[in-house]
């Protein structure tokens, strides 16, 4: 079983703390895998930690653009758009939720 699968199993059992911790371990092993970043966003949303979900999105967006020259997948963007917004979260998304200019020109992560 892959570490990310173990994180999903913890989440399915309702153990979000273990799920998040395990997902971060998976991310440490494969930091350029968008699916693991997305899993962490999903887990933070499930825990009601919207600020951390948005921070995780921002970190993944910057990292994947810098290292691979890709922008977030449509699946990741849809996930983030569904996160309830607070005034402070607009800053985390790059100002009012608008994507940076480079994001619209680079390839999409899968």
DSSP file (Angstrom, degrees, kcal/mol; ACC not computed):
  #  RESIDUE AA STRUCTURE BP1 BP2  ACC     N-H-->O    O-->H-N    N-H-->O    O-->H-N    TCO  KAPPA ALPHA  PHI   PSI    X-CA   Y-CA   Z-CA
    1    1 A X              0   0    0      0, 0.0     2,-0.1     0, 0.0     5,-0.0   0.000 360.0 360.0 360.0 131.7    0.0    0.0    0.0
    2    2 A X     >  -     0   0    0      1,-0.1     4,-1.9     4,-0.0     3,-0.2  -0.372 360.0-115.5 -71.5 154.9    1.3    3.4   -0.9
    3    3 A X  H  > S+     0   0    0      1,-0.2     4,-2.2     2,-0.2     5,-0.1   0.888 116.9  54.0 -61.3 -39.9    1.7    6.0    1.8
    4    4 A X  H  > S+     0   0    0      1,-0.2     4,-2.1     2,-0.2    -1,-0.2   0.872 106.7  52.7 -63.1 -35.3   -1.0    8.3    0.2
    5    5 A X  H  > S+     0   0    0      2,-0.2     4,-2.2     1,-0.2    -1,-0.2   0.882 106.7  52.6 -66.1 -37.2   -3.4    5.3    0.2
    6    6 A X  H  X S+     0   0    0     -4,-1.9     4,-2.5     2,-0.2    -2,-0.2   0.905 107.3  52.2 -63.5 -40.9   -2.7    4.8    3.9
    7    7 A X  H  X S+     0   0    0     -4,-2.2     4,-2.2     1,-0.2    -2,-0.2   0.913 109.3  49.6 -60.4 -42.8   -3.6    8.5    4.4
    8    8 A X  H  X S+     0   0    0     -4,-2.1     4,-2.6     2,-0.2    -1,-0.2   0.886 109.1  52.6 -63.5 -38.4   -6.8    8.0    2.5
    9    9 A X  H  X S+     0   0    0     -4,-2.2     4,-1.6     2,-0.2    -2,-0.2   0.915 108.5  49.8 -64.6 -42.9   -7.6    4.9    4.7
   10   10 A X  H  <>S+     0   0    0     -4,-2.5     5,-2.6     1,-0.2     4,-0.2   0.928 111.8  49.1 -58.7 -44.6   -7.1    6.9    7.9
   11   11 A X  H ><5S+     0   0    0     -4,-2.2     3,-1.7     1,-0.2    -2,-0.2   0.909 107.7  53.4 -62.6 -42.5   -9.4    9.6    6.5
   12   12 A X  H 3<5S+     0   0    0     -4,-2.6    -1,-0.2     1,-0.3    -2,-0.2   0.824 108.1  51.4 -62.3 -30.5  -12.0    7.0    5.6
   13   13 A X  T 3<5S-     0   0    0     -4,-1.6    -1,-0.3    -3,-0.2    -2,-0.2   0.445 122.2-109.3 -84.2  -0.5  -11.9    5.8    9.2
   14   14 A X  T < 5S+     0   0    0     -3,-1.7     2,-1.3    -4,-0.2    -3,-0.2   0.550  80.5 128.9  86.3   7.6  -12.4    9.3   10.4
   15   15 A X     >< +     0   0    0     -5,-2.6     4,-2.1    -6,-0.2    -1,-0.1  -0.640  22.7 163.6 -96.8  77.5   -8.8    9.8   11.7
   16   16 A X  H  >  +     0   0    0     -2,-1.3     4,-2.8     1,-0.2     5,-0.2   0.827  69.8  58.8 -67.6 -32.4   -8.0   13.1   10.0
   17   17 A X  H  > S+     0   0    0      2,-0.2     4,-2.3     1,-0.2    -1,-0.2   0.951 111.1  40.8 -61.9 -48.0   -5.0   13.8   12.2
   18   18 A X  H  > S+     0   0    0      2,-0.2     4,-2.6     1,-0.2     5,-0.2   0.870 113.7  55.2 -66.6 -35.9   -3.3   10.6   11.2
   19   19 A X  H  X S+     0   0    0     -4,-2.1     4,-2.4     2,-0.2    -2,-0.2   0.935 110.3  44.6 -62.3 -46.3   -4.4   11.1    7.6
   20   20 A X  H  X S+     0   0    0     -4,-2.8     4,-2.3     2,-0.2    -2,-0.2   0.936 114.1  49.1 -64.7 -46.7   -2.8   14.6    7.4
   21   21 A X  H  X S+     0   0    0     -4,-2.3     4,-1.5    -5,-0.2    -1,-0.2   0.914 113.8  46.4 -59.0 -43.8    0.4   13.4    9.1
   22   22 A X  H  X S+     0   0    0     -4,-2.6     4,-2.2     1,-0.2    -1,-0.2   0.878 110.0  53.4 -68.1 -38.3    0.7   10.4    6.7
   23   23 A X  H  X S+     0   0    0     -4,-2.4     4,-2.3     1,-0.2    -1,-0.2   0.881 106.7  52.5 -65.0 -37.3   -0.1   12.6    3.7
   24   24 A X  H  X S+     0   0    0     -4,-2.3     4,-2.0     2,-0.2    -1,-0.2   0.867 107.7  52.1 -66.0 -34.3    2.7   15.0    4.7
   25   25 A X  H  X S+     0   0    0     -4,-1.5     4,-1.4     2,-0.2    -2,-0.2   0.914 109.2  49.5 -64.7 -41.8    5.1   12.0    4.9
   26   26 A X  H  X S+     0   0    0     -4,-2.2     4,-1.9     1,-0.2     3,-0.2   0.905 109.8  51.8 -62.1 -40.8    4.0   11.0    1.4
   27   27 A X  H  < S+     0   0    0     -4,-2.3    -1,-0.2     1,-0.2    -2,-0.2   0.866 104.0  56.9 -64.3 -36.8    4.6   14.5    0.2
   28   28 A X  H  < S+     0   0    0     -4,-2.0     3,-0.4     1,-0.2    -1,-0.2   0.848 110.2  45.4 -63.1 -33.1    8.1   14.5    1.7
   29   29 A X  H  < S+     0   0    0     -4,-1.4    -2,-0.2     1,-0.2    -1,-0.2   0.835 131.4  19.2 -78.4 -33.9    8.9   11.4   -0.4
   30   30 A X    ><  +     0   0    0     -4,-1.9     3,-1.5    -5,-0.1    -1,-0.2  -0.625  68.2 168.7-137.9  76.3    7.4   12.8   -3.6
   31   31 A X  T 3  S+     0   0    0     -3,-0.4    -1,-0.1     1,-0.3    -3,-0.1   0.638  74.9  57.7 -69.3 -13.5    7.2   16.6   -3.4
   32   32 A X  T 3  S+     0   0    0     35,-0.0     2,-0.8    -5,-0.0    -1,-0.3   0.266  76.8 107.8-100.9  13.2    6.4   17.1   -7.1
   33   33 A X    X>  -     0   0    0     -3,-1.5     4,-1.4     1,-0.2     3,-0.9  -0.808  52.3-163.6 -93.7 109.1    3.3   14.9   -7.1
   34   34 A X  H 3> S+     0   0    0     -2,-0.8     4,-3.1     1,-0.2     5,-0.2   0.848  85.4  65.3 -61.9 -33.5    0.2   17.1   -7.4
   35   35 A X  H 3> S+     0   0    0      1,-0.2     4,-2.0     2,-0.2    -1,-0.2   0.849 102.4  48.4 -60.5 -32.5   -2.1   14.3   -6.3
   36   36 A X  H <> S+     0   0    0     -3,-0.9     4,-2.1     2,-0.2    -1,-0.2   0.887 111.0  49.5 -74.4 -38.5   -0.5   14.3   -2.9
   37   37 A X  H  X S+     0   0    0     -4,-1.4     4,-2.2     2,-0.2    -2,-0.2   0.927 111.9  49.9 -61.3 -43.3   -0.8   18.1   -2.6
   38   38 A X  H  X S+     0   0    0     -4,-3.1     4,-2.8     1,-0.2    -2,-0.2   0.896 107.0  54.5 -63.1 -40.5   -4.4   17.8   -3.6
   39   39 A X  H  X S+     0   0    0     -4,-2.0     4,-2.7    -5,-0.2    -1,-0.2   0.918 108.1  49.6 -58.7 -43.3   -5.0   15.1   -1.0
   40   40 A X  H  X S+     0   0    0     -4,-2.1     4,-2.6     2,-0.2    -1,-0.2   0.904 110.0  50.2 -63.9 -40.7   -3.6   17.4    1.7
   41   41 A X  H  X S+     0   0    0     -4,-2.2     4,-2.4     2,-0.2    -2,-0.2   0.944 112.0  48.8 -60.1 -46.7   -5.9   20.2    0.5
   42   42 A X  H  X S+     0   0    0     -4,-2.8     4,-2.7     1,-0.2    -2,-0.2   0.907 111.7  48.8 -59.7 -43.4   -8.8   17.8    0.6
   43   43 A X  H  X S+     0   0    0     -4,-2.7     4,-1.8     2,-0.2    -1,-0.2   0.902 110.9  49.1 -66.1 -41.1   -7.9   16.6    4.1
   44   44 A X  H  <>S+     0   0    0     -4,-2.6     5,-2.6     2,-0.2     4,-0.3   0.893 112.1  49.5 -65.7 -37.9   -7.5   20.2    5.4
   45   45 A X  H ><5S+     0   0    0     -4,-2.4     3,-1.7    -5,-0.2    -2,-0.2   0.936 109.1  51.9 -63.1 -45.7  -10.9   21.0    4.0
   46   46 A X  H 3<5S+     0   0    0     -4,-2.7    -1,-0.2     1,-0.3    -2,-0.2   0.838 109.7  49.9 -59.9 -32.7  -12.4   17.9    5.6
   47   47 A X  T 3<5S-     0   0    0     -4,-1.8    -1,-0.3    -5,-0.2    -2,-0.2   0.501 117.5-115.6 -82.6  -4.4  -11.0   19.1    8.9
   48   48 A X  T < 5S+     0   0    0     -3,-1.7     2,-1.3    -4,-0.3     3,-0.2   0.612  75.2 133.6  79.7  11.7  -12.5   22.5    8.4
   49   49 A X     >< +     0   0    0     -5,-2.6     4,-1.9    -6,-0.2    -1,-0.2  -0.601  19.9 161.8 -95.1  73.4   -9.0   24.1    8.2
   50   50 A X  H  >  +     0   0    0     -2,-1.3     4,-2.4     1,-0.2    -1,-0.2   0.843  68.8  56.9 -66.3 -36.0   -9.6   26.2    5.1
   51   51 A X  H  > S+     0   0    0     -3,-0.2     4,-2.1     1,-0.2    -1,-0.2   0.922 109.9  44.6 -61.6 -43.7   -6.7   28.5    5.7
   52   52 A X  H  > S+     0   0    0      2,-0.2     4,-2.5     1,-0.2    -1,-0.2   0.857 110.3  55.6 -70.0 -33.8   -4.2   25.6    5.7
   53   53 A X  H  X S+     0   0    0     -4,-1.9     4,-2.0     2,-0.2    -2,-0.2   0.924 110.3  45.5 -61.8 -43.3   -5.9   24.1    2.7
   54   54 A X  H  X S+     0   0    0     -4,-2.4     4,-2.6     2,-0.2    -2,-0.2   0.876 112.0  51.4 -68.9 -37.4   -5.4   27.4    0.8
   55   55 A X  H  X S+     0   0    0     -4,-2.1     4,-2.7     2,-0.2    -2,-0.2   0.912 109.3  50.5 -64.0 -41.2   -1.8   27.6    2.0
   56   56 A X  H  X S+     0   0    0     -4,-2.5     4,-2.4     2,-0.2    -2,-0.2   0.907 110.8  49.7 -63.1 -41.7   -1.1   24.1    0.8
   57   57 A X  H  X S+     0   0    0     -4,-2.0     4,-2.8     2,-0.2    -2,-0.2   0.944 111.3  48.7 -59.8 -48.8   -2.6   25.0   -2.6
   58   58 A X  H  X S+     0   0    0     -4,-2.6     4,-2.4     1,-0.2     5,-0.2   0.924 111.9  48.6 -60.0 -45.4   -0.4   28.1   -2.8
   59   59 A X  H  X S+     0   0    0     -4,-2.7     4,-2.7     1,-0.2    -1,-0.2   0.918 113.3  47.0 -61.0 -43.8    2.7   26.2   -1.9
   60   60 A X  H  X S+     0   0    0     -4,-2.4     4,-2.7    -5,-0.2     5,-0.3   0.906 110.7  52.4 -66.3 -39.8    2.0   23.5   -4.4
   61   61 A X  H  X S+     0   0    0     -4,-2.8     4,-1.6     1,-0.2    -2,-0.2   0.928 114.1  42.2 -60.8 -45.9    1.2   26.0   -7.1
   62   62 A X  H  X S+     0   0    0     -4,-2.4     4,-2.5    -5,-0.2     5,-0.2   0.930 116.5  47.8 -67.6 -46.4    4.5   27.8   -6.6
   63   63 A X  H  X S+     0   0    0     -4,-2.7     4,-2.9    -5,-0.2     5,-0.4   0.933 113.4  45.8 -61.8 -48.7    6.6   24.6   -6.3
   64   64 A X  H  X>S+     0   0    0     -4,-2.7     4,-1.9     1,-0.2     6,-1.4   0.843 114.0  49.5 -68.2 -32.2    5.1   22.9   -9.3
   65   65 A X  H  X5S+     0   0    0     -4,-1.6     4,-0.9    -5,-0.3    -1,-0.2   0.927 115.6  43.0 -68.9 -43.9    5.5   26.0  -11.4
   66   66 A X  H  <5S+     0   0    0     -4,-2.5    -2,-0.2    -5,-0.2    -3,-0.2   0.907 125.1  32.5 -69.2 -42.2    9.1   26.5  -10.4
   67   67 A X  H  <5S+     0   0    0     -4,-2.9    -3,-0.2    -5,-0.2    -2,-0.2   0.845 137.7  15.8 -86.6 -35.5   10.2   22.9  -10.6
   68   68 A X  H  <5S-     0   0    0     -4,-1.9    -3,-0.2    -5,-0.4    -2,-0.2   0.525  91.2-123.3-118.9 -10.3    8.1   21.6  -13.5
   69   69 A X     << +     0   0    0     -4,-0.9    38,-0.9    -5,-0.7     2,-0.3   0.831  68.8 127.3  69.6  31.1    6.8   24.7  -15.3
   70   70 A X  E     -a  107   0A   0     -6,-1.4    38,-0.3    36,-0.2    -1,-0.3  -0.837  51.3-138.6-119.7 158.0    3.2   23.5  -14.8
   71   71 A X  E     -a  108   0A   0     36,-3.7    38,-3.0    -2,-0.3    -9,-0.0  -0.649  46.3 -70.3-104.8 168.2    0.1   25.1  -13.4
   72   72 A X        -     0   0    0     -2,-0.2    -1,-0.1    36,-0.2    38,-0.0  -0.217  54.5-108.5 -59.4 146.8   -2.5   23.4  -11.2
   73   73 A X     >  -     0   0    0     35,-0.1     4,-2.5     1,-0.1     3,-0.2  -0.303  28.5-108.7 -68.9 158.4   -4.7   20.8  -12.8
   74   74 A X  H  > S+     0   0    0      1,-0.2     4,-2.6    35,-0.2     5,-0.2   0.850 121.3  57.4 -56.2 -33.8   -8.4   21.6  -13.4
   75   75 A X  H  > S+     0   0    0      2,-0.2     4,-1.9     1,-0.2    -1,-0.2   0.913 108.3  44.9 -64.3 -42.9   -9.2   19.2  -10.6
   76   76 A X  H  > S+     0   0    0     -3,-0.2     4,-2.4     2,-0.2     5,-0.2   0.919 113.1  50.7 -66.8 -43.6   -7.1   21.1   -8.1
   77   77 A X  H  X S+     0   0    0     -4,-2.5     4,-2.5     1,-0.2    -2,-0.2   0.914 110.3  49.7 -61.6 -43.2   -8.5   24.4   -9.2
   78   78 A X  H  X S+     0   0    0     -4,-2.6     4,-1.0     1,-0.2    -1,-0.2   0.896 110.3  51.3 -63.0 -39.9  -12.1   23.1   -8.8
   79   79 A X  H >< S+     0   0    0     -4,-1.9     3,-0.6     1,-0.2     4,-0.2   0.936 112.3  45.4 -60.8 -47.2  -11.2   21.9   -5.3
   80   80 A X  H >< S+     0   0    0     -4,-2.4     3,-1.6     1,-0.2    -2,-0.2   0.865 106.9  58.2 -68.3 -36.5   -9.8   25.2   -4.3
   81   81 A X  H 3< S+     0   0    0     -4,-2.5    -1,-0.2     1,-0.3    -2,-0.2   0.769 101.9  57.7 -64.7 -23.0  -12.7   27.2   -5.8
   82   82 A X  T << S+     0   0    0     -4,-1.0     2,-0.4    -3,-0.6    -1,-0.3   0.510  81.4 106.4 -84.3  -4.4  -15.0   25.2   -3.5
   83   83 A X  S <  S-     0   0    0     -3,-1.6    -3,-0.0    -4,-0.2   -38,-0.0  -0.608  82.2-109.6 -77.5 128.6  -13.2   26.3   -0.3
   84   84 A X        -     0   0    0     -2,-0.4     2,-0.3     1,-0.1    -1,-0.1  -0.321  39.1-132.5 -56.3 136.8  -15.2   28.8    1.7
   85   85 A X        -     0   0    0     -4,-0.1     2,-0.3    -3,-0.0    -1,-0.1  -0.708  23.1-174.7 -99.8 143.9  -13.5   32.2    1.5
   86   86 A X    >>  -     0   0    0     -2,-0.3     3,-1.0     1,-0.1     4,-0.8  -0.868  44.1-101.7-122.7 162.7  -12.7   34.6    4.2
   87   87 A X  T >4 S+     0   0    0     -2,-0.3     3,-0.9     1,-0.3     4,-0.5   0.883 121.6  50.9 -53.0 -42.9  -11.2   38.1    3.6
   88   88 A X  T >> S+     0   0    0      1,-0.2     4,-0.8     2,-0.2     3,-0.7   0.751  98.2  67.0 -70.8 -23.5   -7.7   36.9    4.5
   89   89 A X  H <> S+     0   0    0     -3,-1.0     4,-1.2     1,-0.2    -1,-0.2   0.750  85.3  70.9 -71.6 -21.3   -7.8   33.9    2.2
   90   90 A X  H <<>S+     0   0    0     -3,-0.9     5,-2.1    -4,-0.8     7,-0.9   0.880  95.8  53.4 -60.9 -36.2   -7.8   36.2   -0.9
   91   91 A X  H X45S+     0   0    0     -3,-0.7     3,-1.5    -4,-0.5    -1,-0.2   0.893 104.0  55.7 -64.1 -39.5   -4.2   37.1   -0.2
   92   92 A X  H 3<5S+     0   0    0     -4,-0.8    -1,-0.2     1,-0.3    -2,-0.2   0.782 105.5  52.4 -65.5 -26.3   -3.3   33.4   -0.1
   93   93 A X  T 3<5S-     0   0    0     -4,-1.2    -1,-0.3    -3,-0.3    -2,-0.2   0.360 131.3 -87.9 -92.2   6.0   -4.7   32.9   -3.5
   94   94 A X  T < 5S-     0   0    0     -3,-1.5    -3,-0.2    -4,-0.2    -2,-0.2   0.755  88.6 -37.9  96.4  26.8   -2.7   35.7   -5.1
   95   95 A X  S > <S-     0   0    0     -5,-2.1     3,-1.6    -6,-0.1    -4,-0.2   0.826 129.0  -5.5  91.1  98.2   -5.1   38.6   -4.5
   96   96 A X  T 3  S-     0   0    0      1,-0.3    -5,-0.1    -9,-0.2    -6,-0.1   0.647 120.3 -70.4  67.2  15.2   -8.8   38.2   -4.8
   97   97 A X  T 3  S+     0   0    0     -7,-0.9    -1,-0.3     1,-0.3     2,-0.2   0.433  92.9 144.3  83.4  -1.9   -8.5   34.7   -6.0
   98   98 A X    <   -     0   0    0     -3,-1.6    -1,-0.3    -8,-0.1     2,-0.2  -0.501  50.5-121.9 -73.6 138.6   -7.0   35.8   -9.4
   99   99 A X        -     0   0    0     -2,-0.2    -5,-0.1    -3,-0.1    -1,-0.1  -0.518  30.9-103.3 -77.2 145.5   -4.4   33.5  -10.8
  100  100 A X    >>  -     0   0    0     -2,-0.2     3,-1.0     1,-0.1     4,-0.7  -0.276  33.4-109.0 -63.3 157.0   -1.0   35.0  -11.5
  101  101 A X  G >4 S+     0   0    0      1,-0.3     3,-1.0     2,-0.2     4,-0.4   0.864 117.0  57.2 -58.1 -39.1   -0.2   35.8  -15.2
  102  102 A X  G >> S+     0   0    0      1,-0.2     4,-1.2     2,-0.2     3,-1.1   0.799  95.1  67.9 -64.4 -26.7    2.3   32.9  -15.5
  103  103 A X  G <4 S+     0   0    0     -3,-1.0    -1,-0.2     1,-0.3    -2,-0.2   0.828  97.5  51.0 -64.5 -31.4   -0.3   30.4  -14.4
  104  104 A X  G << S+     0   0    0     -3,-1.0    -1,-0.3    -4,-0.7    -2,-0.2   0.592 111.8  47.7 -82.6  -9.2   -2.4   30.9  -17.6
  105  105 A X  T <4 S+     0   0    0     -3,-1.1    -2,-0.2    -4,-0.4    -1,-0.2   0.625  95.5  81.1-104.9 -15.2    0.6   30.3  -19.9
  106  106 A X  S  < S-     0   0    0     -4,-1.2   -36,-0.2    -3,-0.2   -35,-0.1  -0.511  86.8 -91.5 -94.4 160.7    2.2   27.2  -18.5
  107  107 A X  E     -a   70   0A   0    -38,-0.9   -36,-3.7    -2,-0.2     2,-0.4  -0.145  45.6-104.6 -62.4 164.6    1.2   23.6  -19.0
  108  108 A X  E     -a   71   0A   0    -38,-0.3   -36,-0.2     1,-0.0   -35,-0.1  -0.752  27.0-125.0 -95.5 137.1   -1.3   21.9  -16.7
  109  109 A X              0   0    0    -38,-3.0   -35,-0.2    -2,-0.4   -76,-0.0  -0.416 360.0 360.0 -72.7 154.7   -0.2   19.4  -14.0
  110  110 A X              0   0    0    -37,-0.1    -1,-0.1    -2,-0.1   -38,-0.1   0.388 360.0 360.0-118.9 360.0   -1.9   16.0  -14.1
